Amino acid sequence: FFLVTLIGAGVGAVAAAPAVLAAAGFTAGGIAAGSVASSLMSAAAVANGGGIAAGSVVATLQAVGADGIPLAGQAIVGTVGALVGAVASMASNSTL
């Protein structure tokens, strides 16, 4: 059961990531006006003197929102999702 939880959480995280990014405003057409993404972009631009630094969190999330998650990114998201699932599974089985 534990392995099934790990696999399910990992697959779920990879499947949900594009929808979560789009809901936050990181879309294929750019950053959506009035979204969480636009607020993050504004804050990053102010902090960086008016521009968005290449490789920054905002730039990376926008690239992923526009182009999709590359295979290496899917592996990372899946691993993190599996770890979160494992912790949640262990927590739900504890008798604190």
Secondary structure, DSSP 8 states (H G I E B T S, - for coil): -HHHHHHHHHHHHHHHHHHHHHHHTEETTEE-TTSHHHHHHHHHHHHTTSS--TTSHHHHHHHHHHH---HHHHHHHHHHHHHHHHHHHHHHT---
